[in-house]
Amino acid sequence: MTTLPAAYEAFKRAYPAVWEAYDRLGAAAHGAGPLDEKSRALVKLGMAIGRQIEGATHAHVRLALQSGVTADEIRHVVLLAVTTLGFPAIMTVRTWVEEALSTSQKTR
């Protein structure tokens, strides 16, 4: 299991009932459909990339790797975004993804 960032841990301590409800909602959403864990990880990564949220992109790269997604599959998600987000946007996202991949490889 991945350790949550400090801001999330602080929120969890400050508002445990809200965090528990949020966590249950996430679990229910994951279990509500036919997608397997790897597919869900790729979708979540794509959403983080599409919203261009750096922290979420880093987190979902790590979670995708834990779900069995390869680095090349993660890079493919970035490339798929070029026609939707544009070249400058994917160049930014690509740096986040490569940073997260590099960090994840060092911790293995």
ZABA-328986 format. One record per residue (C-alpha): residue in three letters; x, y, z. Coordinates in pm, whole numbers, plus 32768, in hexadecimal, padded with zeros to 4 digits. Layout:
% residues N
AlaXYZ
...
//
This chain:
% residues 108
Met800080008000
Thr8074815D7FAC
Thr80A0825980C2
Leu7FC183878093
Pro805F84DF806A
Ala807B85A981AA
Ala7F5A8690814D
Tyr7E7285658122
Glu7EE284CC826B
Ala7EA28618831B
Phe7D45862E8282
Lys7D0184C682E7
Arg7D5D85158451
Ala7C9C865D8458
Tyr7B5C85D783BA
Pro7B53845D83EA
Ala79DE843583A0
Val79FB84F7825A
Trp7B32843281F9
Glu7A8682E58241
Ala795A8349816D
Tyr7A4283B78053
Asp7B078272806B
Arg79C681A28061
Leu794B82677F32
Gly7A90821F7E7C
Ala7A7D80AD7ED0
Ala7912809E7E5E
Ala7965814B7D15
His7A85805B7CD4
Gly79AC7F2C7D19
Ala787A7FA37C59
Gly78E87F467AFC
Pro79917E437A25
Leu7AE97EE77A03
Asp7C097E287A99
Glu7D097ECB7B7D
Lys7E047F137A68
Ser7CFC7FB4798A
Arg7C7C80877AAB
Ala7DE180F97AF3
Leu7E1081677989
Val7CC482207986
Lys7D1582D37ACB
Leu7E6C83337A42
Gly7DC883B67904
Met7CDA848C79D2
Ala7DF8851C7AA0
Ile7EB4856B7960
Gly7D7E860178BE
Arg7D4386E679E6
Gln7EB9873379EB
Ile7ED686FB7B60
Glu804486C07BAF
Gly801A86187D02
Ala7F0885337C84
Thr7FD884D97B52
His80FE84787C31
Ala801983AF7D15
His7F6782FC7BFA
Val80B182A07B52
Arg811881F57C98
Leu7FC4814F7CC2
Ala7FC580DC7B57
Leu811A803B7B84
Gln80977F887CBB
Ser7F727F0A7BEA
Gly80597E697AEC
Val805C7F7E79E8
Thr81AD7F9C793B
Ala827380DC790C
Asp823C80C17793
Glu80C280A677C5
Ile80CD81DC78A2
Arg819382977799
His8090822F7697
Val7F7F82D57768
Val804684197752
Leu806883FA75D8
Leu7EF483B875B1
Ala7EB2850B7653
Val7F6785D07544
Thr7E3885F87460
Thr7D5286557580
Leu7E31872C765C
Gly7F2D87AA755D
Phe80A48785753F
Pro810D888A7643
Ala802887ED7747
Ile80A9868D7712
Met820E87057724
Thr81C0878A7880
Val810B864C78E5
Arg822285787852
Thr831D8617793F
Trp823B85C27A67
Val8213845B79F0
Glu8387842979B4
Glu83D484BD7B09
Ala82DD83CF7BB0
Leu836482A57AED
Ser84C883007B4B
Thr846C83277CBB
Ser83AD81DD7CB9
Gln84D181247C1B
Lys85BC81A67D28
Thr84DB81257E3F
Arg84C47FC67DB0
//
